[in-house]
Amino acid sequence: MSASSPPGSQPSASMPETMTPFKPQESLTEQVARHLEDLVAFGQLQSGERIVESTMARQLNVSHGSLREGLRLAERRHLVQNVPRRGTFVTRLDSFFVRSLYDVMALYLSHTGRKFARAWQADDMARLESLYQRMEDCRVGNDLPGFLDLGIHYTQASLAYADNYFIVSAIDDLWPSAKRCAFVAFKGGGDHCLADNLSFMRNSIAAIRQRDEAQLCRIIQGYADDQCDKVIRYLDTQPSHVR
């Protein structure tokens, strides 16, 4: 963390109060990748579907070069795959992909969760409780995209204590696929699935508060297994061309 003044502090004598703070925006590449993330996560681009670059670039009003940069970033995040001489396709969502995702997410989040449970501070707990309440509000308001995004913020909380560059980097690239699978699970389970997620949050918050690392790891593994099963069961009900 830098030694600069935190947000909300009084401006220094060298900075007039009217000066607008510098807020770097996302690059165009990141914006394209995030747009692709939403299209894939929410099923507007189907599993295995070919992405027609000329059409996509025109829809987004970006150059072919910018679109390709965004596609490369999306490929790093496991959303698409480039097949030489054939084009770019949405990564196929099948049982092997889903099990692989939840296995590695459970390993990483159990590792970071242990450190979080060991070292959390009061403001960390306040943030978790706030996220829980906001997710409950999204459930009541039937705001599934908001619920999913807040769920990712919740699971990201432990990364502040991860102290491991490779784990943090790997998890950052896995979030979009986790979001995609969560949406599939919710499509199959509806409000019951949202309630299960809130129950997981409630139980994990209790384990973190008690600094019970072993219990937290059991909760994380149980949640990963349950979500994995929900996704695969739903996929098994769908025609192969839409998986």
C-alpha positions as CSV (number, residue, x, y, z in Angstrom):
1,M,0.0,0.0,0.0
2,S,1.4,3.4,-0.9
3,A,2.0,6.2,1.6
4,S,-0.4,8.6,-0.2
5,S,-3.5,9.9,1.7
6,P,-6.4,7.5,1.9
7,P,-9.7,8.3,0.2
8,G,-11.7,10.7,2.2
9,S,-8.7,12.4,3.8
10,Q,-8.2,16.2,3.7
11,P,-6.5,17.4,0.6
12,S,-2.9,18.5,1.0
13,A,-1.8,22.1,0.7
14,S,-0.5,21.4,-2.8
15,M,-3.8,20.1,-4.1
16,P,-6.7,22.5,-4.5
17,E,-10.0,21.1,-3.2
18,T,-11.6,21.6,-6.6
19,M,-9.1,19.4,-8.4
20,T,-10.7,16.2,-9.6
21,P,-8.8,13.1,-8.4
22,F,-7.1,11.1,-11.1
23,K,-9.1,7.9,-11.8
24,P,-7.6,5.7,-14.5
25,Q,-10.2,4.0,-16.6
26,E,-10.2,0.5,-17.9
27,S,-8.4,0.0,-21.2
28,L,-10.4,-0.7,-24.3
29,T,-9.0,-4.2,-24.3
30,E,-10.4,-4.8,-20.8
31,Q,-13.7,-3.3,-21.7
32,V,-14.0,-5.7,-24.7
33,A,-13.0,-8.6,-22.5
34,R,-15.5,-7.8,-19.8
35,H,-18.3,-7.4,-22.4
36,L,-17.4,-10.8,-23.8
37,E,-17.4,-12.2,-20.2
38,D,-21.0,-11.1,-19.8
39,L,-22.1,-12.4,-23.1
40,V,-20.6,-15.8,-22.3
41,A,-21.5,-15.9,-18.6
42,F,-25.2,-15.1,-19.2
43,G,-25.5,-17.4,-22.2
44,Q,-25.8,-14.9,-25.0
45,L,-22.9,-16.6,-26.6
46,Q,-23.4,-20.3,-26.4
47,S,-20.9,-23.0,-25.4
48,G,-18.9,-23.9,-28.5
49,E,-20.3,-21.0,-30.6
50,R,-17.9,-19.5,-33.1
51,I,-17.3,-15.7,-32.7
52,V,-17.4,-13.9,-36.0
53,E,-14.8,-11.1,-35.5
54,S,-16.2,-8.8,-38.2
55,T,-19.7,-8.9,-36.7
56,M,-18.5,-8.5,-33.1
57,A,-16.2,-5.6,-34.0
58,R,-19.1,-3.9,-35.7
59,Q,-21.5,-4.5,-32.9
60,L,-19.0,-3.0,-30.3
61,N,-17.9,-0.3,-32.7
62,V,-14.2,-1.2,-32.2
63,S,-11.4,-2.0,-34.6
64,H,-10.5,-5.6,-35.4
65,G,-7.2,-5.1,-33.6
66,S,-9.0,-4.0,-30.4
67,L,-11.4,-6.9,-30.6
68,R,-8.5,-9.4,-31.1
69,E,-6.8,-8.0,-28.0
70,G,-10.0,-8.4,-26.0
71,L,-10.3,-12.0,-27.3
72,R,-6.8,-12.8,-26.3
73,L,-7.6,-11.6,-22.8
74,A,-10.8,-13.6,-22.8
75,E,-8.9,-16.6,-23.8
76,R,-6.5,-16.2,-20.9
77,R,-9.6,-16.1,-18.7
78,H,-10.8,-19.5,-20.2
79,L,-13.9,-18.0,-21.8
80,V,-12.9,-18.6,-25.5
81,Q,-10.4,-20.7,-27.4
82,N,-8.6,-19.8,-30.6
83,V,-8.4,-22.8,-33.0
84,P,-5.7,-22.2,-35.7
85,R,-7.2,-21.8,-39.2
86,R,-10.8,-22.1,-37.8
87,G,-11.4,-19.1,-35.6
88,T,-12.3,-18.3,-32.0
89,F,-14.9,-20.3,-30.2
90,V,-16.6,-20.0,-26.8
91,T,-15.0,-22.5,-24.5
92,R,-17.2,-25.6,-24.3
93,L,-18.9,-26.0,-20.9
94,D,-18.9,-29.7,-20.1
95,S,-18.5,-31.9,-17.0
96,F,-14.7,-32.1,-17.3
97,F,-14.4,-28.3,-17.5
98,V,-16.8,-27.8,-14.6
99,R,-15.2,-30.3,-12.3
100,S,-11.7,-29.0,-13.1
101,L,-12.9,-25.4,-12.3
102,Y,-14.5,-26.2,-8.9
103,D,-11.6,-28.5,-7.8
104,V,-9.0,-25.8,-8.3
105,M,-11.2,-23.0,-6.9
106,A,-11.7,-25.0,-3.8
107,L,-8.0,-25.6,-3.4
108,Y,-7.1,-21.9,-3.9
109,L,-9.9,-20.5,-1.8
110,S,-9.2,-22.9,1.1
111,H,-5.6,-21.7,1.0
112,T,-6.4,-18.0,1.1
113,G,-9.4,-18.6,3.4
114,R,-7.1,-20.1,6.1
115,K,-5.0,-17.0,6.0
116,F,-8.0,-14.7,6.1
117,A,-9.5,-16.5,9.1
118,R,-6.2,-16.2,10.9
119,A,-5.6,-12.5,10.3
120,W,-8.9,-10.7,9.6
121,Q,-9.5,-7.3,11.1
122,A,-12.8,-5.6,12.2
123,D,-13.3,-3.8,9.0
124,D,-13.0,-7.0,7.0
125,M,-15.9,-8.5,9.0
126,A,-17.9,-5.4,8.5
127,R,-17.4,-5.6,4.8
128,L,-18.5,-9.3,4.7
129,E,-21.7,-8.5,6.6
130,S,-22.4,-5.6,4.2
131,L,-21.9,-7.8,1.2
132,Y,-24.2,-10.4,2.7
133,Q,-27.0,-7.9,3.2
134,R,-26.6,-6.5,-0.3
135,M,-26.8,-10.0,-1.7
136,E,-29.9,-10.6,0.3
137,D,-31.4,-7.4,-1.2
138,C,-30.5,-8.6,-4.7
139,R,-32.2,-11.9,-4.0
140,V,-35.4,-10.2,-2.9
141,G,-35.2,-7.8,-5.9
142,N,-34.5,-10.7,-8.3
143,D,-31.3,-9.1,-9.4
144,L,-29.3,-12.1,-10.5
145,P,-26.4,-10.2,-12.2
146,G,-26.0,-8.1,-9.1
147,F,-26.1,-11.2,-6.9
148,L,-23.4,-12.9,-8.9
149,D,-21.1,-9.8,-8.9
150,L,-21.4,-9.4,-5.2
151,G,-20.8,-13.1,-4.6
152,I,-17.5,-12.7,-6.4
153,H,-16.6,-9.7,-4.3
154,Y,-17.3,-11.9,-1.2
155,T,-15.1,-14.7,-2.3
156,Q,-12.4,-12.1,-3.3
157,A,-12.2,-10.9,0.3
158,S,-9.7,-13.5,1.4
159,L,-7.3,-12.5,-1.4
160,A,-6.2,-9.5,0.6
161,Y,-4.4,-11.9,2.8
162,A,-3.3,-14.5,0.2
163,D,0.3,-13.2,0.1
164,N,0.9,-15.3,-3.1
165,Y,1.2,-13.7,-6.5
166,F,0.6,-16.9,-8.4
167,I,-2.6,-17.8,-6.6
168,V,-4.1,-14.3,-6.9
169,S,-3.2,-14.2,-10.6
170,A,-4.7,-17.6,-11.2
171,I,-7.9,-16.8,-9.3
172,D,-8.3,-13.5,-11.2
173,D,-8.4,-15.5,-14.5
174,L,-10.9,-18.1,-13.1
175,W,-13.5,-15.6,-11.8
176,P,-15.3,-15.3,-15.2
177,S,-15.7,-19.0,-15.5
178,A,-16.9,-19.2,-11.9
179,K,-19.5,-16.5,-12.7
180,R,-20.5,-18.5,-15.8
181,C,-21.0,-21.7,-13.9
182,A,-22.8,-19.9,-11.1
183,F,-25.3,-18.5,-13.6
184,V,-25.9,-22.0,-14.9
185,A,-26.5,-23.4,-11.4
186,F,-29.0,-20.6,-10.7
187,K,-30.8,-21.3,-13.9
188,G,-31.3,-24.8,-12.7
189,G,-32.0,-24.1,-9.0
190,G,-33.8,-20.7,-9.1
191,D,-34.4,-19.0,-5.7
192,H,-33.5,-22.2,-3.9
193,C,-30.0,-21.9,-5.2
194,L,-29.7,-18.2,-4.2
195,A,-30.8,-19.3,-0.7
196,D,-28.1,-22.0,-0.6
197,N,-25.5,-19.4,-1.5
198,L,-26.6,-17.1,1.2
199,S,-26.5,-20.0,3.7
200,F,-22.9,-20.7,2.6
201,M,-22.0,-17.1,3.2
202,R,-23.7,-17.1,6.6
203,N,-21.8,-20.3,7.7
204,S,-18.5,-19.1,6.3
205,I,-18.8,-15.7,8.0
206,A,-19.4,-17.6,11.3
207,A,-16.3,-19.8,10.8
208,I,-14.2,-16.8,9.9
209,R,-15.4,-14.8,12.9
210,Q,-14.4,-17.8,15.1
211,R,-11.1,-18.1,13.3
212,D,-11.9,-21.7,12.7
213,E,-9.7,-22.5,9.6
214,A,-10.6,-26.2,9.4
215,Q,-14.4,-25.5,9.5
216,L,-14.0,-22.8,6.9
217,C,-12.2,-25.2,4.6
218,R,-14.9,-27.8,5.1
219,I,-17.6,-25.2,4.2
220,I,-15.7,-24.1,1.1
221,Q,-15.2,-27.7,-0.1
222,G,-18.9,-28.6,0.5
223,Y,-20.0,-25.5,-1.3
224,A,-17.8,-26.2,-4.3
225,D,-19.0,-29.8,-4.5
226,D,-22.6,-28.7,-4.3
227,Q,-22.3,-26.0,-6.9
228,C,-20.4,-28.4,-9.2
229,D,-23.2,-31.0,-8.9
230,K,-25.9,-28.4,-9.6
231,V,-24.1,-27.2,-12.8
232,I,-23.5,-30.7,-14.2
233,R,-27.1,-31.8,-13.4
234,Y,-28.4,-28.8,-15.3
235,L,-26.0,-29.4,-18.3
236,D,-27.2,-33.0,-18.5
237,T,-30.8,-31.7,-19.1
238,Q,-29.7,-29.6,-22.1
239,P,-29.2,-30.5,-25.7
240,S,-25.6,-31.0,-26.5
241,H,-25.5,-28.1,-28.9
242,V,-26.3,-25.5,-26.2
243,R,-24.0,-26.8,-23.5
